[in-house]
């Protein structure tokens, strides 16, 4: 597994990867049995608003995004790259209808983890329950860093950070999605790009 590149989150992701690398063969086999590989075409929805998130999606190839609708306007909250886990977290944890869409920006290949199967596997293999908790901790760290960036960095600085950590973003993700993810207008993003 690999996770989004940010300072504290990166450090913690290394800890998760080290943990996974030391799991026993039987535990890894149980984990694999909970998952399947699926391909979605560009524009396909992995999850729709109002549906229960019964799966998590680890991106193997391609790009996806998470967004919600606000007065008919799409607000992109997350961009998913190779090895990121795409999920509507509150819907997944609570097993209740969610507010978000998850959509393929390009053709994507994903490892689909079934919620119910994973919950059963955790009962048999405590190591998987620990892994699940670590992934939750990672997401909390990543979210805290994202909030910190929004409150302490300029739009230009946030865009530069995104380019630094995900340089392929410009070739594959529409500028409208990038602008929404950064919390700025497309016009502001265009001005920032013109000055770089």
C-alpha positions as semicolon CSV with decimal commas, in nm:
position;residue;x (nm);y (nm);z (nm)
1;X;0,000;0,000;0,000
2;X;0,101;0,359;-0,056
3;X;-0,066;0,679;0,058
4;X;-0,086;1,048;-0,028
5;X;0,244;1,234;0,002
6;X;0,238;1,484;0,288
7;X;0,481;1,531;0,576
8;X;0,332;1,362;0,884
9;X;0,103;1,147;0,673
10;X;0,405;1,025;0,475
11;X;0,582;0,925;0,794
12;X;0,277;0,738;0,919
13;X;0,220;0,576;0,577
14;X;0,571;0,430;0,600
15;X;0,473;0,281;0,934
16;X;0,162;0,124;0,776
17;X;0,361;-0,014;0,483
18;X;0,616;-0,164;0,723
19;X;0,334;-0,325;0,921
20;X;0,178;-0,475;0,606
21;X;0,515;-0,611;0,493
22;X;0,543;-0,806;0,819
23;X;0,197;-0,964;0,809
24;X;0,187;-1,342;0,792
25;X;0,097;-1,528;0,473
26;X;-0,235;-1,644;0,618
27;X;-0,331;-1,286;0,710
28;X;-0,234;-1,152;0,368
29;X;-0,429;-1,435;0,205
30;X;-0,738;-1,346;0,410
31;X;-0,696;-0,983;0,305
32;X;-0,671;-1,082;-0,061
33;X;-0,985;-1,295;-0,029
34;X;-1,181;-0,984;0,071
35;X;-1,079;-0,800;-0,246
36;X;-1,127;-0,821;-0,621
37;X;-0,991;-0,627;-0,917
38;X;-1,234;-0,415;-1,120
39;X;-1,198;-0,167;-1,407
40;X;-1,408;0,150;-1,443
41;X;-1,422;0,366;-1,753
42;X;-1,361;0,741;-1,748
43;X;-1,670;0,911;-1,605
44;X;-1,803;0,596;-1,433
45;X;-1,915;0,627;-1,073
46;X;-1,756;0,401;-0,814
47;X;-2,005;0,541;-0,564
48;X;-2,310;0,764;-0,598
49;X;-2,455;1,012;-0,351
50;X;-2,725;0,854;-0,135
51;X;-2,578;0,504;-0,162
52;X;-2,409;0,315;0,121
53;X;-2,032;0,279;0,075
54;X;-1,998;-0,100;0,104
55;X;-1,653;-0,112;-0,054
56;X;-1,323;0,070;-0,044
57;X;-1,132;0,121;-0,368
58;X;-0,752;0,113;-0,383
59;X;-0,638;0,278;-0,704
60;X;-0,404;0,056;-0,905
61;X;-0,410;0,256;-1,227
62;X;-0,564;0,589;-1,325
63;X;-0,720;0,878;-1,130
64;X;-1,046;0,936;-0,945
65;X;-1,207;1,206;-0,737
66;X;-1,457;1,248;-0,455
67;X;-1,711;1,529;-0,473
68;X;-2,048;1,644;-0,348
69;X;-2,313;1,874;-0,489
70;X;-2,380;2,215;-0,334
71;X;-2,668;2,402;-0,499
72;X;-2,602;2,204;-0,815
73;X;-2,228;2,284;-0,814
74;X;-1,972;2,005;-0,792
75;X;-1,726;2,051;-0,505
76;X;-1,421;1,823;-0,532
77;X;-1,291;1,729;-0,187
78;X;-1,035;1,462;-0,272
79;X;-0,825;1,351;-0,567
80;X;-0,710;0,988;-0,576
81;X;-0,387;0,874;-0,734
82;X;-0,208;0,539;-0,764
83;X;-0,234;0,336;-0,442
84;X;-0,467;0,585;-0,270
85;X;-0,778;0,443;-0,107
86;X;-1,099;0,600;-0,237
87;X;-1,376;0,583;0,017
88;X;-1,668;0,779;0,163
89;X;-1,543;0,732;0,515
90;X;-1,849;0,820;0,724
91;X;-2,076;0,614;0,499
92;X;-1,832;0,321;0,510
93;X;-1,793;0,326;0,888
94;X;-2,159;0,389;0,972
95;X;-2,297;0,184;0,679
96;X;-2,544;0,461;0,608
97;X;-2,618;0,652;0,285
98;X;-2,340;0,898;0,203
99;X;-2,331;1,252;0,069
100;X;-2,050;1,205;-0,180
101;X;-1,981;1,071;-0,526
102;X;-1,662;0,889;-0,621
103;X;-1,596;0,913;-0,994
104;X;-1,326;0,790;-1,231
105;X;-1,148;1,086;-1,392
106;X;-0,963;0,852;-1,628
107;X;-1,008;0,481;-1,688
108;X;-0,919;0,326;-1,353
109;X;-0,827;-0,017;-1,227
110;X;-0,903;-0,067;-0,859
111;X;-0,873;-0,328;-0,590
112;X;-1,224;-0,341;-0,442
113;X;-1,237;-0,437;-0,073
114;X;-1,573;-0,567;0,046
115;X;-1,681;-0,416;0,380
116;X;-1,871;-0,720;0,511
117;X;-1,596;-0,967;0,420
118;X;-1,330;-0,746;0,575
119;X;-1,528;-0,714;0,899
120;X;-1,551;-1,094;0,922
121;X;-1,180;-1,134;0,846
122;X;-1,094;-0,888;1,126
123;X;-1,273;-1,114;1,375
124;X;-1,047;-1,403;1,279
125;X;-0,723;-1,209;1,231
126;X;-0,660;-0,935;1,491
127;X;-0,372;-0,806;1,277
128;X;-0,631;-0,686;1,024
129;X;-0,818;-0,495;1,294
130;X;-0,491;-0,322;1,384
131;X;-0,431;-0,242;1,015
132;X;-0,783;-0,102;0,983
133;X;-0,721;0,125;1,283
134;X;-0,389;0,241;1,139
135;X;-0,554;0,333;0,809
136;X;-0,816;0,533;1,000
137;X;-0,537;0,709;1,189
138;X;-0,362;0,786;0,861
139;X;-0,675;0,943;0,716
140;X;-0,714;1,160;1,028
141;X;-0,354;1,283;0,992
142;X;-0,401;1,352;0,620
143;X;-0,724;1,542;0,685
144;X;-0,564;1,751;0,961
145;X;-0,279;1,843;0,726
146;X;-0,524;1,939;0,451
147;X;-0,713;2,165;0,692
148;X;-0,382;2,316;0,804
149;X;-0,290;2,388;0,440
150;X;-0,623;2,562;0,378
151;X;-0,580;2,785;0,681
152;X;-0,209;2,868;0,652
153;X;-0,113;2,848;0,282
154;X;-0,206;3,070;-0,008
155;X;-0,381;2,923;-0,312
156;X;-0,053;2,949;-0,503
157;X;0,131;2,759;-0,231
158;X;-0,135;2,485;-0,224
159;X;-0,115;2,451;-0,602
160;X;0,264;2,432;-0,592
161;X;0,247;2,164;-0,321
162;X;0,005;1,962;-0,535
163;X;0,235;1,992;-0,838
164;X;0,531;1,887;-0,627
165;X;0,364;1,578;-0,484
166;X;0,163;1,480;-0,794
167;X;0,334;1,631;-1,103
168;X;0,127;1,417;-1,341
169;X;-0,192;1,590;-1,229
170;X;-0,187;1,851;-1,510
171;X;-0,180;1,588;-1,783
172;X;-0,471;1,385;-1,649
173;X;-0,705;1,590;-1,431
174;X;-0,926;1,873;-1,566
175;X;-0,841;2,218;-1,431
176;X;-1,200;2,260;-1,307
177;X;-1,149;1,965;-1,068
178;X;-0,809;2,095;-0,956
179;X;-0,949;2,442;-0,887
180;X;-1,239;2,297;-0,689
181;X;-1,002;2,073;-0,489
182;X;-0,788;2,377;-0,406
183;X;-1,095;2,579;-0,306
184;X;-1,046;2,846;-0,571
185;X;-1,215;2,958;-0,891
186;X;-1,096;2,841;-1,231
187;X;-1,004;3,203;-1,311
188;X;-0,781;3,223;-1,001
189;X;-0,612;2,896;-1,094
190;X;-0,551;3,026;-1,446
191;X;-0,385;3,339;-1,305
192;X;-0,166;3,129;-1,075
193;X;-0,063;2,901;-1,362
194;X;0,021;3,202;-1,581
195;X;0,268;3,326;-1,320
196;X;0,453;2,997;-1,280
